[in-house]
Amino acid sequence: SALAAFFAASAAAGARFFFPNVIYEPSQKFNAGPASSYDQGVSTKWLNEQRMWVVRTPSGIYALWARCTHLGCTPNWWGDQNRFKCPCHGSNYTIEGDVIAGPAPRPLWRAKVEISTKGDLIIDKAVLEDIPGKRENAPYFLTLA
């Protein structure tokens, strides 16, 4: 009976190998509402729910992931100083997401943005970029007419 139990356990382990481990996660893409509803400047509307800032400039809209590139803390937006500041270790970022002070090694990540057929702003956190200097690149910058 011990030998039969051994072969049964081995067969079960072998069969388990053919079934993949799948982790189901929520979609990283979300509807941020009408693009026309965002005023010029930084919107913190999605900071708590999606950890994103939506920034509207005179030429367009982009979305920044609210995660410091140093150790992953959530920076705060200081409108009077026109910068993002990380409370953990003091990194400072411009409104474009570029590092201007502190230990952060890279700029803030920008997420892909697009407009739906209904005029809603769709943000995809699964597609990110952090290349400084290239600030008006599609799909990370949405030019508004």
TORVEX-61900 format. One record per residue: residue number from 1; residue in one letter; x negated, y negated, z negated of N, C-alpha, C in turn. Coordinates in Angstrom, 3 decimals, decimal comma. Atoms other than C-alpha are relative to their C-alpha. Layout:
% TORVEX-61900
 num residuo      n_X      n_Y      n_Z     ca_X     ca_Y     ca_Z      c_X      c_Y      c_Z
 NUM       A        X        Y        Z        X        Y        Z        X        Y        Z
...
//
This chain:
% TORVEX-61900
 num residuo      n_X      n_Y      n_Z     ca_X     ca_Y     ca_Z      c_X      c_Y      c_Z
   1       S   -0,832    1,200    0,000    0,000    0,000    0,000   -0,876   -1,264    0,000
   2       A    0,905    1,153    0,007   -2,923   -2,352   -0,657   -0,524   -0,266    1,408
   3       L    0,480    0,151   -1,380   -4,232   -1,710    2,858    1,097   -0,601    0,884
   4       A   -1,120    0,543   -0,776   -0,777   -2,407    4,335    0,206   -1,478   -0,336
   5       A   -0,147    1,398    0,401   -0,539   -5,658    2,334   -1,114   -0,848    0,611
   6       F    1,122    0,714   -0,607   -3,992   -6,687    3,589    0,257   -0,267    1,477
   7       F   -0,259    0,181   -1,425   -3,033   -6,123    7,245    1,186   -0,931    0,239
   8       A   -1,150    0,897   -0,141    0,312   -7,895    6,776   -0,422   -1,452   -0,244
   9       A    0,476    1,356    0,288   -1,403  -10,923    5,224   -0,899   -0,501    1,128
  10       S    0,864    0,384   -1,120   -4,005  -10,952    7,999    0,820   -0,338    1,236
  11       A   -0,857    0,255   -1,151   -1,293  -10,781   10,670    0,746   -1,323   -0,184
  12       A   -0,708    1,262    0,268    0,636  -13,625    9,008   -0,940   -1,188    0,169
  13       A    0,976    1,079   -0,146   -2,504  -15,785    8,835   -0,343   -0,208    1,475
  14       G    0,287    0,105   -1,427   -3,266  -15,023   12,480    1,144   -0,645    0,760
  15       A   -1,169    0,595   -0,666    0,272  -15,909   13,549    0,114   -1,482   -0,334
  16       R   -0,079    1,405    0,424    0,131  -19,168   11,574   -0,944   -0,880    0,816
  17       F    0,977    0,734   -0,803   -2,867  -20,216   13,679    0,625   -0,594    1,255
  18       F   -0,602    0,441   -1,250   -0,621  -20,608   16,748    1,042   -1,106   -0,169
  19       F   -0,944    1,076    0,254    1,679  -23,195   15,103   -0,769   -1,232   -0,477
  20       P    0,808    1,178    0,353    0,110  -26,683   15,055    0,552   -0,743   -1,217
  21       N   -0,399    0,883    1,091    0,158  -28,979   12,044    0,366   -1,345    0,621
  22       V   -0,485    1,235   -0,594    2,225  -31,984   13,084    0,417   -0,947   -1,107
  23       I   -0,391    1,031    0,951    2,549  -35,193   11,129    0,876   -0,986    0,759
  24       Y   -0,916    0,935   -0,641    5,560  -37,290   12,070   -0,066   -1,328   -0,743
  25       E    0,114    1,332    0,586    4,988  -40,993   11,454    0,964   -0,929    0,712
  26       P   -0,881    0,955   -0,682    7,247  -43,941   12,181   -0,742   -0,687    1,141
  27       S    0,583    0,682   -1,145    6,685  -45,799   15,423   -0,734   -1,261   -0,447
  28       Q    0,769    1,201    0,296    4,069  -48,539   15,326    0,513   -1,204    0,782
  29       K   -0,587    1,069   -0,803    6,160  -50,587   17,768    1,278   -0,474   -0,685
  30       F   -1,215    0,518    0,615    8,832  -52,903   16,360    0,476   -1,261    0,698
  31       N   -0,639    1,166   -0,594   11,246  -55,595   17,504   -0,081   -1,137   -1,007
  32       A    0,188    1,134    0,903   10,309  -58,946   15,954    1,024   -1,100    0,228
  33       G   -1,049    0,989   -0,222   13,445  -60,752   17,145   -0,284   -0,883    1,197
  34       P    0,176    0,876   -1,170   13,875  -63,460   19,757   -1,294   -0,816   -0,078
  35       A    1,254    0,763   -0,040   10,602  -65,050   20,814    0,263   -1,486   -0,166
  36       S   -0,332    1,423    0,103   12,352  -68,408   20,979    0,264   -0,440   -1,441
  37       S   -0,299    0,361    1,394   13,098  -68,248   17,233   -1,251   -0,344   -0,806
  38       Y    1,244    0,282    0,716    9,429  -68,673   16,277   -0,446   -1,429    0,259
  39       D    0,498    1,366   -0,116    8,319  -72,213   15,581   -1,516    0,027    0,166
  40       Q    1,447    0,088   -0,161    4,799  -73,385   16,340   -0,684    0,160   -1,350
  41       G    0,732   -0,276    1,233    2,320  -72,159   13,729    0,078    1,470   -0,355
  42       V    0,053   -1,384    0,477    2,036  -68,994   11,640    1,313    0,358   -0,683
  43       S   -1,213   -0,515    0,629    5,157  -67,012   10,763   -0,371    1,194   -0,879
  44       T    0,271   -1,103    0,941    4,930  -64,766    7,689    1,228    0,896   -0,165
  45       K   -1,252   -0,759    0,078    8,348  -63,195    8,376   -0,234    1,509   -0,106
  46       W    0,238   -1,447   -0,043    6,879  -59,716    8,995   -1,164    0,441   -0,881
  47       L    1,164   -0,333    0,820    4,087  -59,812    6,416    0,280    1,163   -0,952
  48       N   -0,281   -1,064    0,978    5,746  -57,616    3,773    0,448    1,300    0,647
  49       E   -0,561   -1,205   -0,604    7,559  -55,195    6,058   -0,944    0,685    0,988
  50       Q    0,846   -0,571   -1,054    5,075  -54,725    8,936   -1,481   -0,369   -0,118
  51       R    1,373    0,479    0,202    1,878  -56,421    7,652   -0,535   -0,703    1,248
  52       M    0,360    0,737   -1,213    1,827  -58,739   10,672    0,354   -1,474   -0,155
  53       W   -0,310    1,416   -0,153    1,680  -62,478   11,299    0,301   -0,228    1,478
  54       V   -0,284    0,412   -1,376    3,259  -63,922   14,433   -0,401   -1,465    0,097
  55       V    0,540    1,358   -0,154    1,445  -67,041   15,626    0,454   -0,555    1,344
  56       R   -0,415    0,673   -1,234    2,959  -69,431   18,139   -0,836   -1,250    0,186
  57       T    0,788    1,171   -0,384    0,772  -71,985   19,890    0,744   -0,714    1,135
  58       P   -0,665    0,661   -1,130    1,717  -74,536   22,567   -0,016    0,833    1,282
  59       S    0,099   -0,775   -1,236    0,623  -72,039   25,234    0,558    1,418   -0,094
  60       G   -0,515   -1,366    0,080    1,960  -68,741   23,854    0,136    0,539   -1,407
  61       I   -0,202   -0,702    1,271    2,458  -66,171   21,106   -0,960    1,181   -0,076
  62       Y    0,768   -1,209    0,253    0,209  -63,544   19,570    0,292    0,479   -1,415
  63       A   -0,262   -0,605    1,304    0,394  -61,212   16,569   -1,313    0,475   -0,600
  64       L    1,207   -0,415    0,716   -2,349  -60,658   13,985    0,361    1,014   -1,071
  65       W   -0,176   -1,004    1,044   -2,626  -57,589   11,767   -0,572   -0,588   -1,286
  66       A    0,403    0,622    1,268   -2,796  -58,870    8,166   -0,836    0,973   -0,822
  67       R    0,922   -0,911    0,674   -5,724  -56,662    7,177   -1,411   -0,530    0,179
  68       C    1,367    0,508   -0,043   -9,142  -58,031    6,276   -0,916    1,070    0,584
  69       T    0,904   -0,962   -0,641  -11,862  -56,409    8,365   -1,179    0,373   -0,897
  70       H    1,058   -0,357    0,934  -14,164  -56,247    5,347    0,356    1,297   -0,730
  71       L   -0,394   -1,202    0,735  -12,373  -53,791    3,042    1,500    0,282    0,047
  72       G   -1,403   -0,330   -0,207   -8,732  -53,874    4,143    1,017   -0,701   -0,875
  73       C   -0,967    0,750    0,809   -7,144  -56,323    1,693    0,895   -0,840    0,916
  74       T   -0,903    0,856   -0,766   -4,247  -58,507    2,831   -0,324   -1,467   -0,260
  75       P    0,285    1,426    0,172   -5,371  -62,108    3,405    1,287   -0,809   -0,157
  76       N   -1,119    0,931    0,142   -3,112  -65,055    2,622   -0,164   -1,125    1,009
  77       W    0,023    1,135   -0,911   -2,169  -67,853    5,007    0,069   -1,276   -0,816
  78       W    0,030    1,304    0,660   -3,074  -71,327    3,735    0,233   -1,047    1,078
  79       G   -0,363    0,948   -1,046   -1,226  -73,759    5,999   -0,666   -1,352   -0,147
  80       D    0,638    1,307    0,203   -2,746  -76,872    4,401   -1,463    0,003    0,426
  81       Q    1,395   -0,121   -0,422   -6,246  -75,568    5,212   -0,131    0,597    1,401
  82       N   -0,047   -0,577   -1,343   -5,194  -73,963    8,519   -0,922    1,217    0,140
  83       R    0,827   -1,214   -0,046   -6,884  -70,649    7,716    0,605    1,115   -0,839
  84       F   -0,344   -1,176    0,789   -6,390  -67,149    6,399   -1,137    0,241   -0,971
  85       K    1,027   -0,264    1,009   -8,226  -66,345    3,159    0,282    1,334   -0,673
  86       C   -0,128   -1,290    0,673   -8,851  -62,901    1,726   -0,262   -0,183   -1,489
  87       P    0,179    0,190    1,436   -8,357  -62,845   -2,053   -1,011    0,971   -0,620
  88       C    0,889   -1,008    0,594  -10,618  -59,815   -2,569   -1,465   -0,442   -0,037
  89       H    1,423    0,343   -0,053  -14,045  -61,026   -1,420   -0,286   -1,309    0,702
  90       G    0,209    1,355   -0,499  -13,496  -64,475    0,081   -0,192   -0,181    1,484
  91       S    0,110    0,217   -1,446  -13,489  -63,883    3,825    1,027   -1,023    0,444
  92       N   -0,878    1,022   -0,556  -11,979  -66,779    5,780    0,078    0,199    1,505
  93       Y   -0,239   -0,169   -1,432  -10,448  -66,604    9,252    0,724   -1,229    0,535
  94       T   -0,723    1,086   -0,652   -9,273  -69,264   11,688    1,396    0,481    0,373
  95       I   -1,341   -0,369   -0,439   -5,715  -69,315   13,004   -0,040    0,967    1,189
  96       E    0,185   -0,958   -1,096   -7,047  -67,389   16,029   -0,464    1,357   -0,491
  97       G    0,453   -1,259    0,567   -8,386  -64,681   13,686   -1,506    0,163   -0,057
  98       D    1,467   -0,082    0,030  -12,116  -65,437   14,035   -0,533   -0,234   -1,409
  99       V    0,616    0,125    1,324  -14,342  -65,109   10,940   -0,765   -1,319   -0,070
 100       I    0,764    1,240    0,192  -15,638  -68,424    9,599   -0,750   -0,006   -1,328
 101       A    0,724   -0,083    1,273  -16,799  -67,399    6,101    0,237    1,362   -0,622
 102       G   -0,171   -1,227    0,764  -17,341  -64,406    3,887   -0,653    1,216    0,620
 103       P    0,682   -1,221   -0,436  -18,476  -60,834    4,294    0,678    0,766    1,129
 104       A   -0,698   -0,735   -1,063  -15,968  -59,781    6,991   -0,884    0,103    1,242
 105       P    0,892   -0,185   -1,149  -17,901  -58,285    9,917    0,645   -0,289    1,352
 106       R   -0,702    0,130   -1,272  -15,225  -58,665   12,621    1,199   -0,935   -0,143
 107       P   -1,218    0,807    0,046  -12,292  -60,923   13,541    1,208    0,855   -0,373
 108       L   -1,239   -0,724    0,259   -8,743  -60,001   12,589    0,470    0,692    1,281
 109       W   -0,503   -0,752   -1,141   -7,096  -57,433   14,861    1,251   -0,667    0,564
 110       R   -1,204    0,462   -0,682   -4,547  -58,614   17,419    0,753    1,209    0,544
 111       A   -0,842   -1,087   -0,495   -1,628  -56,372   18,347    0,574   -0,362    1,367
 112       K   -0,616    0,192   -1,312   -0,080  -55,921   21,761    1,376   -0,645   -0,176
 113       V   -1,304    0,669    0,041    2,900  -58,242   22,350    0,601   -0,027    1,404
 114       E   -0,714    0,072   -1,260    5,542  -58,197   25,065    1,418   -0,493   -0,250
 115       I   -1,377    0,481    0,086    8,995  -59,581   25,788    0,915    1,069    0,589
 116       S   -0,981   -0,956   -0,513   11,964  -57,229   26,154    0,904   -0,697    1,009
 117       T   -0,930    0,571   -0,977   14,645  -57,729   28,786    1,005   -0,942   -0,657
 118       K   -0,926    0,867    0,732   16,799  -59,378   26,095   -0,682   -1,263   -0,535
 119       G    0,736    1,162    0,487   14,071  -61,918   25,261   -0,573    0,185   -1,390
 120       D    0,559   -0,283    1,322   12,981  -60,219   22,035   -1,498    0,258    0,089
 121       L    1,437   -0,216    0,097    9,349  -60,084   20,977   -0,234    1,419   -0,512
 122       I    0,325   -1,376    0,379    8,086  -56,479   20,854   -1,482    0,048   -0,344
 123       I    1,387   -0,082    0,468    4,912  -55,909   18,818   -0,370    1,461   -0,172
 124       D    0,477   -1,379    0,077    2,929  -52,678   19,137   -1,316    0,029   -0,772
 125       K    1,195   -0,058    0,854    0,482  -52,121   16,259   -0,921    1,156    0,365
 126       A    0,848   -1,116   -0,416   -0,862  -48,977   17,933   -1,039   -0,435    1,028
 127       V    0,938    0,519   -1,002   -2,646  -51,105   20,572   -0,586   -1,290   -0,568
 128       L    0,661    1,117    0,672   -5,173  -53,450   18,912   -1,273   -0,407    0,724
 129       E    1,295    0,475   -0,499   -8,182  -55,588   19,915   -0,551   -1,027   -0,975
 130       D    0,644    0,984    0,882  -10,703  -57,722   18,020   -1,207   -0,645    0,667
 131       I    1,114    0,577   -0,740  -12,918  -59,242   20,699    0,040   -1,519   -0,138
 132       P   -0,018    1,457    0,153  -13,819  -62,816   19,698   -0,301   -0,696    1,324
 133       G    0,247    0,778   -1,206  -13,808  -65,465   22,384    0,996    0,248    1,109
 134       K   -0,981   -0,333   -1,032  -11,298  -63,672   24,633    1,378   -0,081   -0,641
 135       R   -1,201    0,186    0,807   -8,219  -65,123   22,993    1,301   -0,064    0,776
 136       E   -1,248    0,072   -0,753   -5,707  -65,390   25,822    0,084    1,142    0,992
 137       N   -0,043   -1,186   -0,852   -5,956  -61,869   27,215    1,322    0,730   -0,166
 138       A   -1,164   -0,883    0,051   -2,858  -59,908   28,097   -0,539    1,385   -0,301
 139       P   -1,337    0,103    0,571   -1,407  -57,818   26,505    0,003   -0,537   -1,430
 140       Y    0,101    0,456    1,387   -2,596  -59,428   23,245    0,422   -1,450   -0,194
 141       F   -0,441    1,388    0,031   -1,438  -62,941   24,121    1,136   -0,132    0,990
 142       L   -1,172    0,130   -0,856    2,003  -63,688   25,508    0,166   -1,458    0,392
 143       T   -0,133    1,356   -0,483    2,089  -66,815   27,651    1,482   -0,323    0,172
 144       L   -1,394    0,423   -0,106    5,385  -68,682   27,368    0,118   -1,127    0,998
 145       A   -0,235    1,050   -1,018    6,780  -70,792   30,163    0,774   -1,163   -0,594
//
